Amino acid sequence: MTYARYALVVFAVWSAAARAADAPVKKYDTKTASFAITYHGEISAYRDTSVVVLPGAVVVFNAVGGPPGDYAMKTNDGTLVQKGLRQWQWSAPRIPGRRSRRRSVRSMLPKA
């Protein structure tokens, strides 16, 4: 490689790096909600989370932190009973099997 080509390659790499340094920093999406849920002693503020239970098991969910307001939770499987302003008791279906439905914190967003 001649000196002129080498200098051209170095300049091209340097200018590309300089442009990248001038670009605004993209904010990383942590995929968290404005509140958290607690269950089995765990706390999760992620928009999507998993809970693994045995058939017929009972799980108590609590919404903690976050903005004031009425919170709601819904499910397609099992039985869900609201126990308090921000507390629900969910009983898993008694029939064993894998459920392909996703439960997410989005279903617990404050009511508008």
C-alpha positions as CSV (number, residue, x, y, z in Angstrom):
1,M,0.0,0.0,0.0
2,T,1.4,3.4,-0.9
3,Y,1.8,6.2,1.5
4,A,-1.1,8.1,-0.1
5,R,-3.5,5.2,0.1
6,Y,-2.5,4.5,3.7
7,A,-3.0,8.2,4.6
8,L,-6.5,8.1,2.9
9,V,-7.5,5.0,4.8
10,V,-6.4,6.5,8.1
11,F,-8.2,9.8,7.4
12,A,-11.4,7.9,6.4
13,V,-11.4,5.9,9.7
14,W,-10.6,8.9,11.8
15,S,-13.4,11.0,10.2
16,A,-15.9,8.1,10.7
17,A,-14.9,7.9,14.3
18,A,-15.2,11.7,14.8
19,R,-18.7,11.6,13.2
20,A,-19.8,8.8,15.6
21,A,-18.5,10.7,18.6
22,D,-20.6,13.7,17.6
23,A,-23.8,11.7,17.2
24,P,-26.2,12.0,20.1
25,V,-26.2,9.1,22.5
26,K,-29.2,6.8,22.2
27,K,-31.0,6.2,25.5
28,Y,-31.0,2.5,26.4
29,D,-34.5,1.2,27.1
30,T,-34.4,-0.8,30.3
31,K,-37.9,-2.1,29.6
32,T,-39.1,-1.2,33.1
33,A,-42.5,0.1,34.3
34,S,-43.2,3.1,36.5
35,F,-44.0,0.7,39.3
36,A,-43.0,-2.8,40.5
37,I,-44.8,-6.0,41.4
38,T,-43.9,-8.3,44.2
39,Y,-44.6,-12.0,44.3
40,H,-42.9,-14.9,46.3
41,G,-40.6,-12.4,48.0
42,E,-39.3,-11.1,44.6
43,I,-39.7,-7.6,43.3
44,S,-39.8,-6.9,39.5
45,A,-40.2,-3.5,37.8
46,Y,-39.8,-5.0,34.3
47,R,-42.6,-4.7,31.9
48,D,-42.4,-8.5,31.2
49,T,-41.6,-11.1,33.8
50,S,-42.2,-14.8,34.5
51,V,-43.7,-16.7,37.4
52,V,-43.4,-20.5,37.4
53,V,-46.0,-22.3,39.6
54,L,-47.4,-25.8,40.1
55,P,-51.0,-26.6,39.1
56,G,-53.4,-25.1,41.7
57,A,-50.7,-23.0,43.4
58,V,-51.7,-19.6,44.8
59,V,-49.6,-16.5,44.1
60,V,-50.2,-13.1,45.8
61,F,-49.2,-10.1,43.6
62,N,-48.7,-6.6,45.0
63,A,-48.2,-3.4,43.0
64,V,-45.6,-1.2,44.8
65,G,-44.3,2.3,44.1
66,G,-45.4,4.0,41.0
67,P,-47.9,6.8,40.5
68,P,-51.1,7.0,42.6
69,G,-54.3,5.7,41.1
70,D,-56.3,2.6,40.7
71,Y,-54.5,-0.5,39.5
72,A,-56.1,-3.4,37.7
73,M,-54.9,-6.9,36.8
74,K,-56.4,-9.4,34.5
75,T,-55.8,-13.0,33.5
76,N,-57.0,-15.5,30.9
77,D,-56.1,-18.6,33.0
78,G,-56.8,-19.6,36.6
79,T,-58.7,-17.5,39.2
80,L,-57.9,-13.9,40.1
81,V,-59.3,-12.2,43.2
82,Q,-58.5,-8.6,44.2
83,K,-57.6,-8.6,47.9
84,G,-56.7,-4.9,48.4
85,L,-56.2,-1.6,46.6
86,R,-53.0,-2.9,45.0
87,Q,-53.1,-6.6,45.9
88,W,-54.4,-9.7,43.9
89,Q,-54.4,-13.4,44.7
90,W,-54.1,-15.6,41.6
91,S,-54.8,-19.4,41.7
92,A,-53.1,-21.3,38.9
93,P,-55.3,-23.7,36.8
94,R,-55.5,-27.1,38.4
95,I,-54.9,-28.9,35.0
96,P,-51.1,-29.2,34.5
97,G,-49.7,-28.0,31.2
98,R,-47.7,-25.3,29.6
99,R,-49.4,-22.0,29.1
100,S,-48.3,-20.1,26.1
101,R,-50.0,-16.8,27.2
102,R,-47.8,-14.1,28.6
103,R,-48.6,-12.2,31.7
104,S,-47.0,-8.8,31.9
105,V,-46.9,-5.8,34.0
106,R,-48.8,-4.0,31.2
107,S,-51.9,-5.7,32.4
108,M,-51.5,-4.0,35.8
109,L,-51.2,-0.4,34.5
110,P,-53.1,2.2,36.4
111,K,-56.6,2.8,35.2
112,A,-57.0,6.1,33.3
